[in-house]
């Protein structure tokens, strides 16, 4: 598999590239967003490791640009500790993030986890799911409400589809993290709550009183299923 590493700090690029190559990946490198986008279009990498702080356009700008027509997995690197950067990155469609300084062991684990999810590790049904006005089509990777398309990120779609494929079954947050983010993901349980809130805002008429994804207090979430 091919990984594009985007960072303007040569020591970090060299270290990440070396460890990726040891794991058997083909590595491409770029020092800014424009060079990275050119390589992305020319080489079609399977994963992008992307620093948020880049000269010129930021990593978040590049992530937004990539998501206009691609679902390539993205792992963000950031030197900032603020939650805002991480939330914005996830909302733009990034698949994971690592805060600098990081261990190479941790980064390699996240690379394996993200690529495993991207190649279809989710154990969910493959046929369209129709509940009320909501249609979820995993083949087309499409969600529609009253026959109108709804734009979800890769992770939002995976979470919604997983819940809908197991109607009425209650899933604790840690189980959803394991099944949707993967067992090697280094994310907090409240990440599930954030994604549920985003999904409800897109598919529910009244997100405060959801019809599809229901909260089971003290436990987790379940999909309502057909009437």
Secondary structure, 3 states (H helix, E strand, C coil): CEEEEECCCHHHHHHHHHHHHHCCCEEEEECCHHHHHHHHHHHCCCEEEEECCCCCCCHHHHHHHHCCCCCCEEEEEECCCCHHHHHHHHHCCCCEEEECCCCHHHHHHHHHHHHHHHCCCCCCCCCCEEECCEEEECCCCEEEECCEEECCCHHHHHHHHHHHCCCCCCEEHHHHHHHHHCCCCCCCCHHHHHHHHHHHHHHCCCHHHCCCEEEECCCEEEECCCC
